[in-house]
């Protein structure tokens, strides 16, 4: 199995154009549901070093929450999302119900997650979409 950082990078690279995921969702896909903060740290550490659509990862409520770095700021993230046709409010929020990317069962199996865990992930993400 790949190291944590490489697995985060692999998952973030698979987020389709015009879609977003939450930090916690990436952690769920890693099989580490309580590692959302660590996902953020990995994304921050790759700045300028790895070609990665980092802007497609936002918080679970649809808000852009990065603090900003030398190059990547909330304003930059908002512009990159808007360039993909994603509507971002003045409060830096997107509609997660319409643009959230949810990996299918086949992709979750590719990431070597157990069948029981996969069913839990699918159930959790389906519940989040209906709220």
FENLINVEN-V800612 format. One record per backbone hydrogen bond with DSSP energy under -0.5 kcal/mol. NH is the residue of the N-H (numbers start at 0). CO is the residue of the C=O. E is the energy in kcal/mol with one decimal. If there is no record, write none. Layout:
NH;CO;E
NH;CO;E
//
This chain:
6;2;-2.2
7;3;-2.4
8;4;-2.3
9;5;-2.4
10;6;-2.2
11;7;-2.7
12;8;-2.2
13;9;-0.7
13;10;-1.1
14;11;-1.3
18;15;-1.8
19;98;-2.2
20;55;-2.4
22;57;-1.3
25;21;-2.0
26;22;-2.0
27;23;-2.5
28;24;-2.4
29;25;-1.2
30;26;-0.7
30;27;-1.3
31;26;-2.5
34;31;-1.7
38;34;-1.8
39;35;-1.8
40;36;-2.0
41;37;-2.4
42;38;-2.4
43;39;-2.4
44;40;-2.4
45;41;-1.2
46;43;-1.1
48;45;-2.8
49;45;-1.8
51;49;-0.9
53;51;-2.1
55;52;-2.0
56;53;-1.8
57;20;-2.5
57;55;-0.6
58;62;-2.6
61;58;-2.2
63;91;-2.8
64;62;-0.6
68;71;-2.8
72;70;-0.6
76;72;-2.6
77;73;-2.5
78;74;-2.3
79;75;-2.4
80;76;-2.4
81;77;-2.6
82;78;-2.1
83;79;-0.7
83;80;-1.1
84;81;-1.8
85;80;-2.1
86;84;-0.5
88;92;-2.9
91;88;-2.1
93;61;-2.4
95;93;-1.1
97;94;-1.1
98;94;-1.5
99;95;-1.6
100;19;-3.0
101;99;-0.5
102;100;-0.5
107;103;-2.2
108;104;-2.3
109;105;-1.8
110;106;-1.3
111;108;-2.1
112;107;-1.2
117;113;-2.7
118;114;-2.2
119;115;-1.7
120;116;-2.4
121;117;-2.7
122;118;-2.2
123;119;-2.5
124;120;-2.7
125;121;-2.2
126;122;-2.1
127;123;-2.0
128;124;-1.6
129;125;-1.3
130;126;-0.8
//
